Amino acid sequence: MVFIFGVNFPESRLVARSLQSFYGIGPQVCTRLMARFHVHKTAKVGALSDRQINDLAAELSTMTLENDLRRQLQQNIKRLRDLGTYRGRRHAMNLPVRGQRTRSQIMTARKLNKIERIG
Amino acid sequence: MLLAQAITQMAPPQCLRCLRNSLQLVEHRSLIQPPTRAAFSTTSLLSAKAAQPRKTAGTSNKSKTLRLSKNIRQTAGKPPARGERKAVRKRIVLSNTNALEVDGLQDLTADKLARHSEGTVALQTFTGQVLGFSDETVDALRALESFKPTQAWSLFRRPASLVRKETAALANDMADTETDTSKVARKMVFGEKGSGKSVLLLQAHAMAFVKDWIVVHFPEGQDLTIAHSAYEPLRTPNGRIYVQPQYTAKLLLSIANANQALLSSLQLSRDHQLPFSVQSNMSLFRFAELGGRDPTIAWPIWQALWAELLTPATKAVQRPPVLVTMDGADQVMRVSAYLDPEAKPVHAHDLALVRDFANLLSGRTQLPNGGMVLAATCASNRAASPTLDYCLSRTYIKQEKASNAWHLLPLRGPSWDPYQLKDARVESAVMNVSALKLQGLSKDEARGVLEYYAKSGVLMNAVTDGFVSEKWSLAGHGVIGELEKGTVRMRF
């Protein structure tokens, strides 16, 4: 098991998959992170050197991830609502925010847009 | 009265007495189980009803599909273990006990590669015949990963290959460099799919092994560049390059195993600046093996080993010629899949191993003890490298024009798209490399290989002129892969 940013990962897991398990790291950020520390794309967690693990951990600790990022998102929506904007209202009403039609296909907005948005 | 009339006329769906009963029931139920949700919503009740399994007497959960043998899925017990399927896919079978032993099949030996008094190598007289490989050669070729799973070695009794005119020409080049070490042939082998590029490299390996040369082979160019192996940056005076420790270790091990007998007889000739101490009289075999076992020290050992191999031979220090080859070399003539710290693609020539090979291929690194550098492109998994294509066809046309075959070629050479940028590094690597185009076999060569198939018992037809001509034509003027497909593989 390898400990990265508060999580234990099995050694056989891909580095890319482990990094992308954090909220706030997707394919793009992950590619940049791995390139920065010279981790090739099929590397497993167990194959990382201690230095690479420390570097990754140090870099992750400077990034806004997980709950901090979720809080930031909620604050952004809250700001819109407090200002009384149309976007804020649409968020609160589970409706699309950016002018999409609402006759059909608003599943994503129904799922995600809420006052305390999860992520 | 009116009311009674209205009731009789309307005929309500439920009689009032029953309605009263049902209302009582609802009240009663609600008193026992107070609703947990808002009273006006019936969702929870409905969903609770829906969630209950609908079971009626006499039905079972079993499927109602017709029971036919084809409908029953066969479970083959345990799924294959990790890596098992890949091992099966990559397995190389070199023998078929059901195939017949070919009478009079000669082996490739050193005396066949020696020069006649007339100046040609003896192998020239074997053109169009099939020669086998000795057991030691087969072991070395296996260690080098010269055999490929796609080739049809598994159909025959033992590995053997056809001597074609290009093979004899290579043998001639090898004999040349042995007499004059400054004559080092550097060639890029190309040609259509199935034209025998990889097998020509294999023949070169076998010949070099028989001649006691050192053979270094990169089995697949794409393994170096598709970013499936670890990499580390290394600062050099010429900028940053990238080292691949695991791949280097694997390569060192294959060099050590393939050239074991020869490398065991050679020793380190000088002190190298290494991050660890080694015996001063260590054999090169042990030295290479040391790097092969430990990826962390593989790179310094690779460098030191090359310094040793490139040391000019003296009376005290024996150094044989070196054959360096790479299959799928088109993959290393472009940007790789590795990324630099700024997430920009790394050019393949910035990878240390590829850079070393490119230096040998272009002649920037000389082979002072003679040798040969061969690179083969791959036609079935071809990487887009416009600069390589352009340089190859330009060199080929130039070569052909210098020979007598110029009238068979288009008058104008290839033209470069002026809106496209040329890859200067690739161009400098392949500019002065001669181009060896593999085309179809001649009819005599095709007859030789078909007779071998027939003698091995895998081809049942009588090998007549008509049969050879037919198969030769169907194989696109004797492309050997197609010839094999059309005669031997078709039946299996």
Interface residues (C-beta under 8 A of the other chain):
Chain A: T31 R32 M34 A35 R36 H38 H40 K41 T42 A43 A47
Chain B: A227 H228 S229 A230 Y231 E232 P233 Y242 A337 Y338 L339 D340 P341 E342 A343
